[in-house]
Every structure is written in C-alpha cells, then in structure tokens.
Amino acid sequence: MNAFEYGNGLLHAEGVLVADLAERFGTPLYVYSRAQLQAQLAALAAGYAAVTPLICYSVKTNSNGAVIKTFADIGVGADVVSGGELWRARRAGVPARKIVFAGVGKTAEEIEYALKENIRFFTVESEPELARISDLARRLGTTGRVALRVNPDVDPQTHKYISTGKKENKFGLDLARAGQACETAARLPNLELVGLHMHIGSQILTAVPFREAVEKVAPLCAALKRAHPAFRCLDIGGGIGIQYKPDQHPLDPATVAREIVPQLQALGLEIVLEPGRFLVGNAGLLVARVQYVKDNPFKKFVIVDAAMNDLIRPSLYQAHHEICAVRQVAEQIHGDVVGPVCESGDFLAQDRELPAVRQGDLLAVLSAGAYGFAMSSNYNSRPRAAEVMVSGSEAKLIRRRETWDDLVAQEES
Ligand SMILES: Cc1ncc(COP(=O)(O)O)c(C=O)c1O
C-alpha cells in the first residue's frame, strides 16, 4: 500500500491533506501513516508465516513511543540497542519476554537493567561481554539468556556504513570464534546459551546475502542444538531494503523467505526477525516549507526549513529521497533542495528535476519514516521537528515541536 497519494493534485496522508497538517502543526513536520505501518508488518508476517517468527521491531529506526506502541498492540516485540531504547520499549507496552538487546558496547548499568527486566535474550558481540553478563547475573542471583552474534562475512551490497556482516566490521564474532564463545557461554555461571544472532546490514535489495548468511551459520546452529539442550533460536536480524528511487525494486520479504525458509525449517529452531526500515521507511514523510528560491548563475537552490539536522541520510550516506510538491505543479526546475544549516553537506536532494515550487510552497520528502527523526539533532540550535501519526481521517501529534527553551533545558550557567 501507499498511504501518501495525490487526489485532485493535493498530497494526502491516508484521509488527511498534508497541507492541512502543515498548517495545523507547522513545518518541518514528520508524518506517519498507521495503516501503512500495519500493512508493512502484515506483509512481513505473511512472507515468513511458515516459520511463525517472533518479530522484534528495531526501535532505533524510529523510536517514537506511538510507533513502537502501534506494533506492540499487534503482538510485536522489540530489538533494542541501549538502556534508553529498552526503557522506551517497556514504556510503550512491549513485554520484556519479547525484547532482545543488541549492540557492541552494553554498559554494566544497561545489562543490569535488562537482567532485572528479564528480557528474552542479549545478543552478545564479544567474549568480555559474556563475562560481564555472567558476573552481573550472578550478583543479581539471576540468569542471563544469551545469543552469540555471528559475523558470517557476507557482502550485503549496501552502503559501507550500513554493512555490518563483513569480517572488517565491528559487529559479532567470526564463525569459528563464535563456536568457541558459545562453549564459553555454556560453561560460565548464570548464563543460558539460547541461540545465535546475525544482522548483516541494512537496505539490502536482494535475497542472495540472506541465503548465503543462513547457509554459513546453519551447520553451527545444528551442532550447538545437538550439544546444548537450551539452544533453541536463530535471530536473523533485519536488513530488508525498501524503495527510495522510482526505478528501484524493493525487496519483498516473501522473496527472502522463499530462499531461506526451507533451511530454517530444517534447523527446527525458533526464528526471530528484527525488521526496522521495512516496517517504517515508506510509512513516513518529512514536510518542509520553501523559504527562498535562489537562482545562482551555476545552480538553482530551493531552500527549505528542513535540514540535515532533521534528516541526515542524504548528507551521511548520499541517500536518495524522492521529493514532491504537496500541491502538484506542472512545471519543473533543475537544482538542489537545501536547508539553512551552515554546511555545504546540508542538502536533501542534489541535481534533481524538481517541481517548480515558489516561496511559501510545501515539499514532501518521501520514505523518511526510517532513520529520519531518530537520527535528528539540534545542530545549529535548531529545535527538532514535530511528529504526527495519521490514521484514516484523524491526525494526532505524537511529539510536539521543540522550543528554544528545550534547547537549553539541560544546561547550567
Ligand atoms: C542488530 C540490528 N537489528 C536490526 C536492525 C534493523 O535493520 P533494518 O532497519 O535494516 O531492518 C539493525 C540496524 O542497524 C541492527 O543493527
């Protein structure tokens, strides 16, 4: 489904006019569609129905409580990477037994919190982390469930910053070491070795790397299952790519599932998925208002009130986001869409055919639901954008726009 479509030349978010949202809540404004969040989840669950996975939404992708709650209300768990994300997930109603905790640098404080919450398992990335969890669990008189993160050394064919399953990446342990670390985990006190985990990267657009990764870890899974009675699960992470460009073919989860489900079924393990981008990416857009159109001799610049601090993906990963006019216009111009931040890297689009907008018009930056607001900052002392959730003809403010007071609220003078 696409929740953001034109009717009579005006962009809608489900049953609401995007221009009305901009009037009511101001710009820059993130707008999410609840129906699309739910539809994405349904498509993923249908693709993997044969292995009835536990789906743990990757909270880092979009950590607004209303987004987490939309998924929690339909039985989805959470993949978290910090104490803060764990706290957010619990606050949004995700049961602790559906929460998995990843990340290479968990602090003692975060581990202690997760042990007290009794989460489903930690995905462990190194031997010293195993020792720390064991020690803290012993002190608390409890047991830490752990799944070792394997780095299967496959190329996910994505941007190098979001490639996580190659041997040069900081994540997980190579297969041989992961096997040894599992034996260590099984021997350490107050630990239960429950599974293996992997996450090979993000925005992956073919099923091949997923198949290669599962093929590589399957023998270790089978061996661990034979050797350790508590070993029961394989967490295959997230990574399914979405459409950012009109000519891009998004990856259908059913295609990935067709490639790997036979192997997963043969393993007979509980399967955990950690989708992020696939669930929320196309379910959100960023609305910005044109402040100036500047005609340089070399280039035209459409200067809007959203910037790299609101959506850093174009600057950080040279990511492409489609940009369209909230009120369609027939003519086009060629140029860049830029923000007010004092960096030449502050752009939302470069060298593009764009709608011929004028001062005061609204633009929508599409596919901004994932790694959008979640990666935003206050750089240049810019208050962060507001966020709105649309459902049918209703729109609810789910995060108010920050104020200048918010900018200094933590400061002491
Ligand atoms: C451990 C882990 N799981 C899941 C995800 C979500 O990935 P995606 O948004 O590509 O589905 C990430 C993203 O970085 C991750 O690090």
The ligand as a Tripos MOL2 file, in Angstrom:
@<TRIPOS>MOLECULE
LIG
   16    16     1     0     0
SMALL
NO_CHARGES

@<TRIPOS>ATOM
      1 C1         21.1070   -5.5730   15.2810 C.3       1 LIG1
      2 C2         20.1950   -4.9010   14.3310 C.ar      1 LIG1
      3 N1         18.9950   -5.4520   14.0780 N.ar      1 LIG1
      4 C3         18.1110   -4.8610   13.2300 C.ar      1 LIG1
      5 C4         18.4010   -3.6820   12.5910 C.ar      1 LIG1
      6 C5         17.3810   -3.0730   11.6800 C.3       1 LIG1
      7 O1         17.8140   -3.0730   10.3810 O.3       1 LIG1
      8 P1         16.8590   -2.6110    9.1810 P.3       1 LIG1
      9 O2         16.3530   -1.2620    9.5040 O.co2     1 LIG1
     10 O3         17.7290   -2.6400    8.0030 O.co2     1 LIG1
     11 O4         15.7680   -3.6420    9.0930 O.co2     1 LIG1
     12 C6         19.6460   -3.0850   12.8160 C.ar      1 LIG1
     13 C7         20.0020   -1.8240   12.1160 C.2       1 LIG1
     14 O5         21.0680   -1.3340   12.1360 O.2       1 LIG1
     15 C8         20.5600   -3.6990   13.7060 C.ar      1 LIG1
     16 O6         21.7550   -3.1540   13.9760 O.3       1 LIG1
@<TRIPOS>BOND
     1     1     2 1
     2     2     3 ar
     3     2    15 ar
     4     3     4 ar
     5     4     5 ar
     6     5     6 1
     7     5    12 ar
     8     6     7 1
     9     7     8 1
    10     8     9 2
    11     8    10 1
    12     8    11 1
    13    12    13 1
    14    12    15 ar
    15    13    14 2
    16    15    16 1
@<TRIPOS>SUBSTRUCTURE
     1 LIG1         1 GROUP 0 **** ****
